[in-house]
Amino acid sequence: MRKNAGWLATLTAALAVAAGLAAAPAAAAPDMSLKDTMKKMQAQVLNGDAKPLVGMFDATKVKGKPEFANWNAMSDKGKAAAAKGDLDGAKATCKECHDAYRSDYKTKYGSRAP
Ligand code: HEC
């Protein structure tokens, strides 16, 4: 019986380690949510109607990080243009943000995050 209890303790410990290992990669998984929003934005731009972009710029804005100093301003600018139906103005902010932050965001927090 003593021998069995020891075996059970070892098994319990092994299971705990396995559960810990399983949880770790999930917590560090890349965040695909902004990329998903971006795909919708792209589709909407191709659609040619600026108005539905308003909510997508909001969704983009909340994904910003403090070190991306102009992220919020760019999102707001895009949103304002979209609200006016100014598709070219909205598109200009897509490029502005991509040039400034896309690759950093992608590798640190986004679809290519470790
Ligand atoms: C404030 C920042 C910001 C704005 C504004 C912005 N984007 Fe992005 N965009 C990003 C970032 C960051 C990524 C990378 C996301 C990732 O891969 O995790 C990205 C990625 C993309 C991608 C690539 C998606 C893929 O499949 O890899 C497309 C397409 C895209 N954006 C389109 C747009 C369009 C169209 C607009 C404007 C209507 C726009 N974006 C506005 C930050 C922005």
Residues whose N, C-alpha, C, O or C-beta is under 5 A from the ligand:
A	BS01	HEC	D31 L34 K35 M38 K39 M41 Q42 V45 T60 W71 M74 S75 G78 A90 K91 T93 C94 C97 H98 Y101 R102 Y105 K106 G110 S111
